[in-house]
Amino acid sequence: MPSPRQGAAFAWDPKDGYLLMFGGSTGDPDRAVFGDTWAWIGSEWLQLHPQTSPPARGEGALGYDPESQRMILYGGGDNFYLQATDPQRNDTWAWDGTNWTELHPAHTPTPAVCCSEVEMAYDEGKPGLWLTLGLLKTWAWTGSDWTLMAPAARPPERFLFGFAYDSELRGTIAVSGYAGEGTAAPGEAAPSHDDTWLWTSGRWVELRPLVNPARGPCVAAFDKARRVLVLFSADGSTWIFDGTTWLKQHALHSPPSGLSGDSIAYDPVTGSVVFFGGADSVQAQPYFNQTWSWDGSDWSRLT
């Protein structure tokens, strides 16, 4: 199974029928950067061995391109812990089920200002891929090129935020996270967000639910079986969003709290949300390779 890591790119591959994962990294003490490719198939990890692979990286973004029926990997890199071994990237790669191929679009997004700002979501309604860099810029993948969108307004910049397509709302949700680079005083943590935004019809709309989810770092995935967005927060809480209201869940079990850089995606084969990895800077062994699934009422550890 994959070694402990944070920042692994992770998304459902509908053509090949599994959850695809690429890369990830660790900071201190070993400062490793991974370039391996894995598939989560039902209840176990299978390592794939392509002849060609992208350069190793953490914090890449991954999603499905219906035009070419391939998985698209964009960018990544860690400009905080691993500047020498995991530089920021803005390359684009495609996975065809067997091998990785580097693409050379005419236009390409600039690298993110901060690690953990790059997020991607597959829009079933478009259909296509949306890429955001800390919510400062939003790009669309046309199947062969990146196109910069120009919304009239946008959410505040952030990193370590939840980003997922909501098929009930027919748009992509951005939620919570830390504020962007340069917003914190020296030696202090960045301010945190708990707001909810919807990207739809080429514009950002702030949603104003009566209850906001947990502030700060989180990951999110849309649970198609139950038609709700599932959010797992760094504080260890689990929330669902039904399009109108955030509801805190009272699960008996849970992935570890205090994590960032964890990966999450929905698996339509098992009808569950799958969670992997992450980092906790206060632990003696700060990197994790646990795999968990959410069934709508509780988390179960699978590995």
C-alpha positions in Angstrom: 0.0 0.0 0.0 1.1 3.6 -0.3 3.6 4.9 2.2 2.6 7.7 4.6 2.3 11.0 2.9 0.4 14.3 2.5 -0.7 16.1 -0.6 -1.4 13.1 -2.9 -3.6 13.9 -5.9 -6.7 11.7 -5.7 -9.8 11.4 -7.9 -12.3 9.0 -9.5 -11.4 7.6 -12.9 -14.7 6.7 -14.5 -13.2 5.1 -17.6 -11.0 2.7 -15.7 -13.3 2.2 -12.7 -11.1 3.1 -9.8 -9.8 5.9 -7.6 -6.5 7.1 -9.0 -3.8 8.5 -6.8 -0.5 10.1 -7.8 2.4 11.4 -5.7 2.5 13.2 -2.4 5.3 14.2 -0.1 6.5 14.4 3.5 8.3 17.2 5.2 10.6 16.8 8.2 12.4 14.6 9.1 12.8 12.6 5.8 11.5 15.1 3.3 10.5 12.6 0.7 8.7 13.3 -2.6 6.8 10.6 -4.4 6.1 9.9 -8.0 4.2 6.7 -7.7 0.8 5.8 -9.2 -1.8 3.9 -7.3 -5.4 2.6 -7.8 -7.9 2.1 -5.0 -10.1 -0.7 -6.2 -13.0 -1.6 -3.9 -11.2 -2.3 -0.7 -7.5 -2.4 -1.5 -4.6 -0.5 -3.0 -2.9 -1.6 -6.2 0.3 0.0 -7.3 0.4 0.7 -11.1 3.7 0.7 -13.0 3.6 3.0 -16.0 6.6 3.2 -18.3 6.4 7.0 -18.1 5.5 9.1 -15.1 5.3 12.8 -14.2 8.1 14.1 -12.0 7.6 13.3 -8.3 5.5 16.0 -6.5 3.1 16.7 -3.7 0.0 18.9 -3.9 -0.9 18.2 -7.5 -4.5 18.4 -8.8 -6.2 15.6 -10.6 -9.5 15.2 -12.4 -11.3 13.4 -15.3 -11.4 14.9 -18.8 -14.5 13.5 -20.7 -13.3 15.0 -24.0 -10.2 12.7 -24.1 -11.5 10.2 -21.5 -8.2 10.6 -19.6 -7.3 11.7 -16.1 -5.6 15.1 -16.1 -2.9 16.0 -13.6 -1.8 19.6 -13.1 1.0 21.2 -11.2 1.9 20.9 -7.6 5.0 21.3 -5.5 5.8 22.5 -2.0 7.4 26.0 -1.7 7.6 25.8 2.1 9.2 22.5 3.3 10.6 21.1 0.0 11.7 24.0 -2.2 14.9 22.1 -3.3 13.3 18.7 -4.0 9.7 19.5 -4.8 9.6 22.8 -6.8 6.4 24.4 -7.8 5.2 23.2 -11.2 2.6 24.1 -13.8 2.9 21.1 -16.2 -0.1 19.1 -17.5 -0.1 15.3 -17.8 -2.7 12.8 -18.9 -3.3 9.2 -17.6 -4.9 6.8 -20.1 -5.2 3.8 -17.8 -1.8 2.5 -18.7 0.7 5.3 -19.0 1.3 9.0 -18.3 1.8 11.4 -21.2 2.9 15.1 -20.8 0.7 17.5 -22.7 1.8 20.8 -24.1 -1.2 23.2 -24.2 -0.9 26.6 -25.8 -1.8 28.2 -22.5 -1.0 27.1 -19.0 -1.8 28.4 -15.5 1.0 30.0 -13.6 2.2 28.0 -10.6 0.3 28.6 -7.4 1.6 31.2 -4.9 1.4 28.7 -2.1 1.5 25.0 -1.8 -2.0 23.5 -1.1 -3.7 26.1 -3.2 -4.2 24.0 -6.3 -7.6 22.2 -6.6 -9.5 20.6 -9.5 -13.0 19.4 -9.9 -14.8 17.5 -12.6 -18.0 19.3 -13.6 -20.6 16.8 -14.9 -22.9 19.4 -16.1 -20.4 21.2 -18.4 -18.9 18.5 -18.7 -15.3 19.3 -18.1 -12.6 20.3 -15.6 -12.3 23.4 -13.4 -8.9 24.3 -11.9 -8.4 26.9 -9.2 -5.3 28.4 -7.8 -6.2 29.5 -4.3 -9.5 30.9 -5.7 -7.5 33.8 -7.1 -7.8 32.4 -10.6 -10.1 29.8 -12.2 -9.3 27.9 -15.3 -11.3 25.6 -17.6 -9.7 22.6 -19.4 -11.1 22.4 -23.0 -9.7 18.9 -23.7 -6.5 20.4 -25.2 -5.9 23.7 -23.6 -6.4 25.8 -20.5 -8.7 28.8 -20.6 -8.6 31.5 -18.0 -12.1 32.5 -16.8 -12.8 36.1 -15.9 -15.6 36.3 -13.2 -16.6 39.7 -12.0 -16.0 38.8 -8.4 -14.3 35.9 -6.5 -13.9 34.5 -3.0 -11.0 35.6 -0.8 -7.7 33.7 -1.5 -7.1 30.6 0.6 -5.3 27.3 0.8 -6.1 23.8 2.3 -9.8 24.4 1.5 -12.6 22.0 0.3 -13.3 22.0 -3.4 -15.8 19.6 -5.0 -18.5 19.5 -7.7 -22.1 19.3 -6.2 -24.4 17.6 -8.7 -27.5 18.7 -6.8 -26.5 22.4 -7.1 -25.0 21.9 -10.6 -21.8 23.8 -9.5 -18.5 23.5 -7.7 -18.3 24.3 -4.0 -15.3 26.0 -2.3 -15.4 26.0 1.5 -13.4 27.0 4.5 -9.6 26.8 4.5 -6.8 29.1 5.6 -6.4 32.6 4.2 -3.8 33.2 1.6 -0.1 34.0 1.8 0.9 37.2 3.6 -2.3 37.4 5.7 -0.7 36.3 9.0 1.7 38.2 11.2 5.2 36.7 11.6 5.1 33.6 13.8 1.3 33.4 13.7 -1.0 31.0 11.9 -2.9 32.3 8.9 -6.5 33.4 9.6 -9.1 30.8 8.7 -12.3 30.8 6.7 -15.7 29.1 7.2 -17.5 30.6 4.2 -19.2 28.6 1.3 -19.0 29.6 -2.3 -20.5 28.1 -5.5 -18.9 28.3 -9.0 -21.8 28.1 -11.5 -22.4 29.5 -15.0 -18.9 31.2 -15.0 -19.3 33.1 -11.8 -18.7 32.8 -8.1 -21.7 33.2 -5.8 -21.4 33.3 -2.0 -23.9 31.0 -0.3 -25.0 32.1 3.2 -26.2 29.0 5.1 -27.6 29.6 8.6 -24.8 27.4 10.0 -21.2 27.5 8.8 -19.0 24.4 8.9 -15.7 24.2 10.9 -13.1 26.9 10.2 -9.7 26.2 8.7 -8.2 23.3 6.8 -10.6 20.7 5.4 -11.3 18.3 2.4 -14.6 17.8 0.7 -16.2 15.3 -1.7 -19.7 15.0 -3.0 -21.5 11.8 -1.8 -23.7 10.9 -4.8 -25.4 8.0 -3.0 -26.9 10.5 -0.4 -26.8 13.6 -2.6 -24.8 15.7 0.0 -21.4 17.2 0.1 -19.2 15.6 2.8 -16.5 17.8 4.6 -13.9 16.5 6.9 -12.2 19.2 9.0 -8.7 19.3 10.5 -10.5 19.6 13.9 -11.7 16.0 13.4 -15.4 16.9 12.7 -17.5 15.7 9.8 -20.1 17.9 8.2 -22.6 17.4 5.4 -24.1 20.1 3.1 -27.5 19.5 1.6 -27.4 22.6 -0.6 -29.0 24.8 2.0 -27.6 23.9 5.4 -24.4 22.6 7.0 -25.1 19.8 9.5 -22.4 18.5 11.9 -22.3 14.7 12.1 -21.9 12.7 15.2 -19.8 9.7 14.0 -18.6 7.1 16.5 -15.3 6.7 14.5 -13.2 9.1 12.6 -9.9 9.6 10.8 -7.3 11.3 13.1 -7.9 15.0 13.9 -5.2 17.6 13.3 -4.5 16.6 9.7 -3.8 18.7 6.7 -2.9 17.6 3.2 -5.3 14.6 3.4 -6.9 13.3 0.2 -10.6 12.6 -0.4 -12.9 11.4 -3.2 -16.2 9.6 -3.8 -16.1 5.9 -5.0 -19.4 5.1 -6.9 -18.6 1.4 -6.9 -18.9 1.1 -3.1 -21.1 4.2 -2.7 -18.8 5.7 -0.1 -16.4 8.6 0.4 -12.8 7.5 0.6 -10.2 9.4 2.7 -6.4 8.8 2.7 -3.3 10.1 4.3 -2.4 13.5 5.7 0.0 15.2 8.0 -0.1 16.2 11.7 2.8 18.5 12.7 2.4 17.7 16.4 2.7 13.9 16.2 6.0 12.0 16.7 5.1 10.2 13.4 3.4 13.0 11.6 2.5 11.4 8.3 -0.3 8.9 7.8 -1.3 6.3 5.2 -4.6 5.3 6.8 -7.6 4.7 4.4 -11.1 5.4 5.7 -14.6 5.3 4.2 -17.7 7.3 5.0 -21.0 5.4 4.6 -23.3 8.3 5.4 -23.4 7.9 9.2 -19.9 6.7 10.3 -16.3 6.3 9.3 -14.7 2.9 8.9 -10.9 2.4 8.8 -10.0 0.1 5.8 -6.2 0.1 6.0 
